[in-house]
Amino acid sequence: MQTQTSTASAYTDMFNMQAGIFNNALDGINDKDAVKRPNEQVNHLNWLLGHLATCRLMLLNLIGGKAADPYFNIYFKAISGETKYPTLQEIKDNWDFATKLLIEKIESITEEEMETEIPGKGGRPKDFISFFIYHEAYHLGQIGYARKFLGLPVLKSN
């Protein structure tokens, strides 16, 4: 087994920290409340949580991993009133699956590979990973707001 690079280690630390925040976001939420929206212009918690799991699988596939996402067609498009959304437990299971595979993939990338453009993708692994870390943090902030809308306690970061 190869030694994890310092770049990979920094990325996996960030993804693991955000995984903890994601898990905290589920505290006190039920499936019925998870689809409530303050207005039609705002995403609900179910969509935000499912979108994050979908994006972890997208990143995994982008950087050379391989995994299918059963919910891609739900969470990589705008909210639709006609959509039957997965349960929070199904989202959590998909998140756990995506997280395990993504961390393993990132840990396998060498420093040299982090700096090498992925053919046909228009960027290096570190570029895509950095963007997706930011993207997750953005949506975790939205999740904190949505929790307050539902009268739930503040989103904990530990």
C-alpha positions in Angstrom: 0.0 0.0 0.0 1.4 3.4 -0.9 1.8 6.2 1.6 -0.9 8.8 1.4 0.4 12.1 -0.1 0.2 15.3 1.9 -2.2 16.8 -0.7 -4.4 13.7 -0.5 -4.3 13.8 3.3 -5.4 17.4 3.4 -8.3 16.7 1.0 -9.5 13.6 2.9 -9.3 15.6 6.2 -11.6 18.2 4.7 -14.0 15.6 3.2 -14.1 13.8 6.6 -14.8 17.0 8.5 -17.6 17.8 6.1 -19.0 14.3 6.4 -19.3 14.9 10.1 -21.2 18.1 9.5 -23.4 16.3 6.9 -24.2 13.6 9.6 -25.1 16.3 12.1 -27.4 17.9 9.6 -29.6 14.8 9.8 -30.2 15.3 13.5 -33.8 15.9 14.3 -35.1 15.8 10.7 -37.8 13.6 9.5 -38.8 12.7 5.9 -41.9 14.9 6.0 -40.2 18.0 7.1 -37.2 17.4 4.8 -39.2 18.4 1.8 -40.6 21.6 3.2 -39.4 24.8 1.5 -39.6 28.4 2.7 -40.7 29.3 -0.9 -40.5 28.0 -4.4 -37.1 29.5 -5.1 -35.3 27.6 -2.3 -34.1 24.0 -2.2 -35.4 21.7 0.6 -33.2 19.7 2.9 -33.9 16.4 1.1 -32.7 17.9 -2.2 -29.6 19.5 -0.6 -28.6 16.3 1.2 -29.2 14.1 -1.8 -27.4 16.6 -4.1 -24.3 16.4 -1.9 -24.2 12.6 -2.1 -24.7 12.7 -5.8 -21.8 15.2 -6.1 -19.5 13.0 -4.2 -20.2 10.2 -6.6 -19.7 12.7 -9.6 -16.3 13.7 -8.2 -15.4 10.1 -7.7 -16.1 9.3 -11.3 -14.5 12.4 -12.6 -11.2 11.6 -10.9 -11.0 8.0 -12.1 -13.2 6.0 -9.7 -16.3 4.1 -10.9 -19.6 4.0 -9.1 -23.2 4.4 -10.3 -25.5 6.8 -8.5 -29.1 5.6 -8.3 -30.4 9.1 -7.6 -28.4 11.1 -10.2 -31.6 12.0 -12.2 -33.2 13.3 -9.0 -30.5 15.4 -7.5 -28.7 16.8 -10.5 -31.6 18.8 -11.7 -33.9 21.4 -10.2 -36.6 20.4 -7.7 -39.8 19.2 -9.2 -43.1 18.8 -7.4 -43.7 15.5 -9.2 -40.5 13.8 -8.0 -40.7 11.1 -5.4 -37.6 11.8 -3.3 -35.7 9.0 -1.5 -35.9 8.8 2.3 -33.3 10.4 4.4 -32.0 6.9 5.3 -31.6 6.1 1.6 -29.7 9.4 1.1 -27.5 8.7 4.2 -26.8 5.2 2.8 -25.8 6.7 -0.6 -23.7 9.3 1.2 -21.8 6.7 3.2 -21.3 4.6 0.0 -20.0 7.7 -1.9 -17.8 8.9 1.0 -16.1 5.6 1.5 -15.2 5.2 -2.2 -14.2 8.9 -2.7 -11.8 8.8 0.3 -10.3 5.6 -0.9 -9.8 7.0 -4.4 -8.3 10.3 -3.2 -5.9 8.4 -0.9 -4.7 6.4 -4.0 -3.8 9.5 -6.0 -0.1 10.4 -6.0 1.3 13.9 -5.9 2.3 13.6 -9.5 -1.2 12.5 -10.5 -2.8 15.3 -8.5 -0.8 17.7 -10.8 -1.6 15.9 -14.1 -4.5 17.0 -16.2 -7.1 14.3 -16.6 -7.4 13.5 -20.4 -10.7 14.9 -21.8 -11.8 16.5 -18.5 -10.1 19.9 -18.7 -8.5 19.9 -15.2 -6.3 18.1 -12.7 -7.6 16.0 -9.9 -6.7 18.7 -7.4 -8.7 21.3 -9.3 -11.8 19.2 -9.3 -11.4 18.1 -5.6 -10.8 21.7 -4.5 -14.0 22.9 -6.3 -16.1 20.1 -4.9 -14.9 20.8 -1.3 -16.0 24.4 -1.8 -19.3 23.3 -3.4 -20.0 21.0 -0.4 -19.3 23.8 2.1 -21.6 26.1 0.2 -24.5 23.6 0.4 -23.8 22.8 4.0 -24.3 26.5 4.7 -27.7 26.2 2.9 -28.5 23.2 5.0 -27.8 25.2 8.2 -30.3 27.9 7.0 -32.9 25.3 6.1 -32.6 23.7 9.5 -33.4 27.1 11.1 -36.4 27.5 8.8 -37.7 24.3 10.2 -37.1 25.4 13.8 -34.3 22.9 14.3 -31.2 23.6 16.3 -28.2 25.2 14.7 -26.0 22.9 12.5 -23.1 21.6 14.6 -19.6 21.4 13.1 -18.3 18.7 15.4 
